[in-house]
């Protein structure tokens, strides 16, 4: 089966500029919870075959390998822009306190190669 025949369902984001987001995201959680070079390699291979939506969380310890994979995908030309990817992450309950929310979100954004202002 060639990459041209594989189609992942997409949905138009109502609140966006009309870009289509894949309905299915590649989950990055593993047991035991740990980020690794294997995680980064799996994500790079997923990008290479066309995945554009990734699911992560601070608890999974995969935000940093995901960000590294995104950087490498950009440098290898697998994607032209970070804007081609969708990353869903979670604010973990231990960070859901007024003074911890913003620092936790900024850390997630930084790991996932998303600029914040």
C-alpha positions, 0 to 999 in steps of 0.5 A: 500500500503506498502513502497516496492511498492512506487517508486519515479522516479530517475535520474542519476546525470551526474556530480556525482559518479553515485548516483541516485537522486529522480526526485521529491523533497518534498517542505518545503515552507508553508504559512505563511513562518515559520519553526516549529516543524510541519515542522520537524515532516513532514520531519522526516515522509517523510524520514521514508517512503522513501523520499530522496530529499528535497527542501528548501530556506532561505526565507522559514525559513525551512532550520533549521527544515530540518537540525534538522530532518536530525540529528534526522533521523541519530540518529534514524537510519532512514538513515545511512549517510547524503549522502543518502539525496539530499537537494536543496536550493536557494540563495535568491536575497537579498543575491546575492551580492558579500560580502553576497553570501559566508556567506549565502551559508555557513549558508544554508549548516550548517543548512542542515548538510552539511560540508563545507571546 
